[in-house]
């Protein structure tokens, strides 16, 4: 059992973490990087069922993310009901059609051409699960008073990254889908006013025939700057 003590009246527990010597640390970091580099955004899903407990553990993993003042300002809605997925697809495609036919400037459309996306989103019905992430802007106490959450956008963004890593680790694939605007998700799922949709993530197995764009990630020298003393 971890040691406990009070600091300024608040409970704290002792914490230890597995550490490695430099050679093993390098191996661990390289292995994880290589594994995560295999992750791809997928639009061709199989309809093969995924156990509910797998999705539950993916959400539990996402919920281990750090958050402002530990407010954990998120709600994950996991949907496998075919009728509900159909409604979500229909509403998402309405917004996507408007985006591809007037909302998005030509530069944006040109940037999307290598990905070959369009307003049609059949994966919203094919994937066995949809996970909709909602950000909780504030909380309401029993008296009806509102209490703001902190760094909500940053917190849920980190949780989304944890969730994608957990999906990949489970041997599944995902797509980060952001039909804009997304308020229809709050209406369909009957979420309270303090929750705003952040991300719609289909989750499942890749289809037997699955194609992804032949694109590449930026090299380290294009994304990192090291400031090292002499």
C-alpha positions as CSV (number, residue, x, y, z in Angstrom):
1,X,0.0,0.0,0.0
2,X,1.3,3.5,-0.9
3,X,2.3,5.8,1.9
4,X,-0.1,8.6,2.6
5,X,0.2,12.1,4.1
6,X,-1.7,15.4,4.2
7,X,-0.3,18.5,2.5
8,X,-2.1,21.6,3.6
9,X,-5.0,19.4,4.5
10,X,-5.2,17.5,1.2
11,X,-4.3,13.8,0.9
12,X,-1.2,12.8,-1.1
13,X,0.2,9.3,-1.8
14,X,3.8,8.3,-2.5
15,X,4.5,7.6,-6.2
16,X,7.1,5.5,-8.0
17,X,7.5,4.9,-11.7
18,X,9.4,2.2,-13.6
19,X,12.6,3.7,-14.9
20,X,15.3,2.4,-17.3
21,X,19.0,2.8,-17.7
22,X,19.9,4.8,-20.9
23,X,20.3,1.8,-23.3
24,X,17.0,0.3,-22.3
25,X,15.4,3.7,-22.3
26,X,16.5,4.3,-25.9
27,X,15.2,0.9,-26.9
28,X,11.8,1.6,-25.2
29,X,11.4,5.0,-26.8
30,X,12.4,3.7,-30.2
31,X,10.1,0.7,-30.0
32,X,7.1,2.8,-29.1
33,X,7.9,5.4,-31.8
34,X,8.1,2.7,-34.4
35,X,4.8,1.2,-33.2
36,X,3.0,4.5,-33.2
37,X,4.5,5.4,-36.7
38,X,2.4,2.4,-38.0
39,X,-0.8,4.2,-37.0
40,X,-2.8,5.5,-39.9
41,X,-6.1,7.2,-40.3
42,X,-8.5,4.8,-42.0
43,X,-11.7,5.3,-43.9
44,X,-12.3,1.7,-45.0
45,X,-13.7,-0.2,-42.0
46,X,-14.9,-3.7,-41.6
47,X,-18.3,-4.2,-39.8
48,X,-16.7,-6.9,-37.6
49,X,-18.0,-6.5,-34.0
50,X,-15.7,-5.1,-31.3
51,X,-16.4,-6.1,-27.7
52,X,-17.9,-3.4,-25.5
53,X,-15.2,-4.0,-22.9
54,X,-12.5,-3.1,-25.4
55,X,-14.1,0.2,-26.1
56,X,-14.6,0.7,-22.3
57,X,-10.9,0.2,-21.7
58,X,-10.0,2.5,-24.5
59,X,-12.2,5.2,-22.9
60,X,-10.6,4.5,-19.5
61,X,-7.2,5.0,-21.0
62,X,-8.2,8.3,-22.6
63,X,-9.5,9.3,-19.2
64,X,-6.0,8.9,-17.7
65,X,-5.0,12.1,-19.5
66,X,-3.9,15.1,-17.5
67,X,-6.4,18.0,-17.3
68,X,-6.6,21.5,-16.0
69,X,-7.0,21.4,-12.2
70,X,-7.8,17.7,-12.6
71,X,-11.3,18.6,-13.7
72,X,-11.4,15.9,-16.4
73,X,-13.7,18.0,-18.6
74,X,-14.8,15.3,-21.0
75,X,-17.7,12.9,-21.8
76,X,-17.2,10.0,-24.2
77,X,-20.4,8.7,-25.9
78,X,-19.9,5.3,-27.4
79,X,-22.4,4.3,-30.0
80,X,-23.0,0.9,-31.6
81,X,-26.8,1.2,-32.2
82,X,-27.2,0.9,-36.0
83,X,-30.2,3.2,-36.1
84,X,-28.4,5.9,-34.2
85,X,-25.3,5.6,-36.4
86,X,-27.5,6.0,-39.4
87,X,-29.0,9.2,-38.1
88,X,-25.5,10.5,-37.2
89,X,-24.3,9.7,-40.7
90,X,-27.2,11.5,-42.3
91,X,-26.7,14.7,-40.3
92,X,-22.9,14.6,-40.7
93,X,-23.3,14.3,-44.5
94,X,-25.6,17.3,-44.6
95,X,-22.9,19.4,-42.9
96,X,-20.1,17.9,-45.0
97,X,-22.0,18.5,-48.2
98,X,-22.3,22.2,-47.4
99,X,-18.7,22.3,-46.5
100,X,-17.5,20.7,-49.7
101,X,-19.9,22.8,-51.7
102,X,-19.4,26.4,-50.6
103,X,-18.0,26.6,-47.0
104,X,-14.4,25.5,-47.6
105,X,-12.2,27.8,-49.7
106,X,-10.5,26.4,-52.8
107,X,-7.1,26.3,-51.0
108,X,-8.6,23.9,-48.4
109,X,-10.2,21.7,-51.0
110,X,-6.9,21.6,-52.9
111,X,-5.1,20.5,-49.7
112,X,-7.6,17.7,-49.3
113,X,-7.1,16.3,-52.8
114,X,-4.2,14.0,-51.8
115,X,-6.5,12.4,-49.2
116,X,-9.4,12.0,-51.7
117,X,-12.1,12.8,-49.2
118,X,-15.5,14.0,-50.0
119,X,-18.8,14.7,-48.3
120,X,-20.0,11.1,-48.2
121,X,-19.1,9.3,-45.0
122,X,-20.3,5.6,-45.2
123,X,-17.8,4.7,-42.5
124,X,-20.1,6.3,-39.9
125,X,-22.5,3.3,-40.4
126,X,-19.9,0.6,-41.2
127,X,-17.6,1.0,-38.2
128,X,-18.9,-1.0,-35.3
129,X,-18.4,1.8,-32.9
130,X,-18.5,5.6,-32.9
131,X,-17.0,7.5,-30.0
132,X,-18.1,11.1,-29.7
133,X,-15.9,13.2,-27.4
134,X,-17.7,16.1,-25.7
135,X,-15.8,18.8,-23.9
136,X,-17.4,19.9,-20.6
137,X,-17.2,23.7,-20.5
138,X,-18.5,24.0,-17.0
139,X,-20.0,21.9,-14.2
140,X,-23.2,22.7,-12.3
141,X,-23.5,22.0,-8.5
142,X,-26.6,20.8,-6.7
143,X,-27.7,24.4,-6.2
144,X,-27.5,25.1,-9.9
145,X,-24.4,27.3,-9.7
146,X,-22.0,27.0,-12.7
147,X,-18.3,26.3,-12.0
148,X,-15.9,26.7,-14.9
149,X,-13.5,24.0,-16.0
150,X,-9.9,25.1,-17.0
151,X,-7.9,24.5,-20.1
152,X,-10.7,22.5,-21.5
153,X,-9.5,22.6,-25.1
154,X,-6.0,21.5,-24.2
155,X,-7.2,18.8,-21.8
156,X,-9.6,17.1,-24.2
157,X,-7.0,17.4,-27.0
158,X,-4.6,15.4,-24.8
159,X,-7.3,12.9,-24.0
160,X,-8.0,12.4,-27.7
161,X,-4.3,11.6,-28.3
162,X,-4.4,9.0,-25.5
163,X,-7.5,7.5,-27.0
164,X,-6.0,7.2,-30.5
165,X,-2.9,5.5,-29.0
166,X,-5.1,3.1,-27.0
167,X,-7.1,2.2,-30.2
168,X,-3.9,1.5,-32.1
169,X,-2.6,-0.5,-29.2
170,X,-5.8,-2.7,-29.2
171,X,-5.1,-3.6,-32.8
172,X,-8.0,-1.4,-34.1
173,X,-8.1,1.6,-36.4
174,X,-9.8,5.0,-36.2
175,X,-10.6,8.2,-38.0
176,X,-10.7,11.6,-36.4
177,X,-13.8,13.1,-38.0
178,X,-14.8,16.7,-37.4
179,X,-17.9,17.6,-39.4
180,X,-18.4,21.4,-38.9
181,X,-20.5,22.6,-37.2
182,X,-21.0,19.6,-34.9
183,X,-23.9,20.8,-32.7
184,X,-26.1,18.2,-34.3
185,X,-24.3,15.5,-32.2
186,X,-25.4,17.2,-29.0
187,X,-29.0,17.2,-30.2
188,X,-29.0,13.6,-31.4
189,X,-27.4,12.3,-28.3
190,X,-29.4,14.6,-26.0
191,X,-26.3,16.0,-24.2
192,X,-26.6,18.7,-21.6
193,X,-25.8,22.4,-22.3
194,X,-22.4,22.3,-20.7
195,X,-21.2,19.7,-23.2
196,X,-20.0,20.7,-26.6
197,X,-19.0,18.2,-29.3
198,X,-15.2,18.0,-30.0
199,X,-14.5,14.9,-32.0
200,X,-16.3,12.1,-33.8
201,X,-14.2,8.9,-34.0
202,X,-15.2,5.7,-35.8
203,X,-13.4,2.7,-34.3
204,X,-13.1,-0.8,-35.6
205,X,-11.1,-3.2,-37.7
206,X,-9.7,-2.2,-41.2
207,X,-11.6,-3.6,-44.1
208,X,-10.1,-6.6,-45.9
209,X,-9.3,-4.2,-48.7
210,X,-8.1,-1.0,-47.1
211,X,-6.4,1.9,-48.9
212,X,-4.7,4.8,-47.2
213,X,-2.9,7.8,-48.9
214,X,0.8,7.4,-49.6
215,X,1.8,10.3,-47.5
216,X,4.6,10.7,-45.0
217,X,5.2,12.4,-41.7
218,X,7.6,15.3,-41.4
219,X,11.2,14.3,-40.3
220,X,12.4,15.2,-36.8
221,X,14.4,18.3,-38.0
222,X,11.2,19.8,-39.4
223,X,9.2,19.4,-36.2
224,X,11.7,19.8,-33.3
225,X,14.3,22.3,-32.1
226,X,16.7,21.2,-29.4
227,X,18.3,23.8,-27.1
228,X,21.3,22.0,-25.4
229,X,23.9,23.5,-23.3
230,X,27.6,23.1,-24.1
